[in-house]
Amino acid sequence: MIYIQLFLTFLEIGAVAFGGGYAMISFIRDKVLANGWLTEGELLNIIAVAESTPGPIAVNMATFVGATQGGPLGSALATLGVVLPAFLIMLLIAAVLKNFLEYQGVKAVMRCVRPCAIALILGTSITLFMSNLLGITKGIAGGISPDVKGLILLAIIFLISFVIKKI
């Protein structure tokens, strides 16, 4: 039953998430935590690994989550679920409409989707920053336990990038 649940969950994510892999992280996070498949810490580790391995981050995350829950078959089904909607949509667009992006209605939709994707990416970044570096998981009421080493490393990276821009 986990195999069907993995496939359908990632199929839903692939069907409703727009804006690329980074925009999908928030959807994946919500579904994975809601199903109790991983803890917040495990998910953060998977995000780090998925980002550092070659390929789209959403596909990598689906593969890793599927592997943790259902082994190789779970991995394959979760990956298939997350890529299938985009594949079918692109196949349809390529087959039916050669000049799809020239239509005014499509341009209007894309102008609306871009800010939403940016908001999803920004919201995910803030959530990950607050959880990982500041230790905030359930709002301020849950307490704050900052990762001092992580914050120092972040400050050093910003300082180095600032110095490099000046050179």
Secondary structure, DSSP 8 states (H G I E B T S, - for coil): -HHHHHHHHHHHHHHH--S-HHHHHHHHHHHHHHTTSS-HHHHHHHHHHHHHSSS-HHHHHHHHHHHHHHHHHHHHHHHHHHHHHHHHHHHHHHHH-TTGGGSHHHHHHHHHHHHHHHHHHHHHHHHHHHHHTS--SS-GGG-----HHHHHHHHHHHHHHHHHHH-
